């Protein structure tokens, strides 16, 4: 079972108004508007929080599965807009399937997301583990 604890930073490409954030942007993600994912994992539980500029997603369920040889973090979430979000932004639910990939010393969680039938959006997300949080795990 992989240890996914820590902070992950990344990007989003969405069908909602063709939105792109973070490392999906044309600038390669140098503008830091992408989401931050925090994973708190123990032997018996896993909690995922994804912070966006105007909303926060919190996992309702989360599990680690294996798709052939690749671990997959599968979660359902509820997204809540923050006070400075657009009026059209409403609470909604969705799912993520994030495949764990290793490239050299770097680890990525990437995959697809879908929202509920009210928003009916979909897209791709990609997160890179923050090396500082990985080092912190080792010290803890």
PEURWO-V496975 format. One line per field, one symbol per residue. burial: + if it has 24 or more other C-alpha atoms within 12 Angstrom, else -. Layout:
# PEURWO-V496975
burial->???
This chain:
# PEURWO-V496975
burial->---+++++++++++-----+++++--------++++++++-----+++++++--+++++--+++------+++++++++++---------+++++++++++-----+++++++++------+++++++++----------
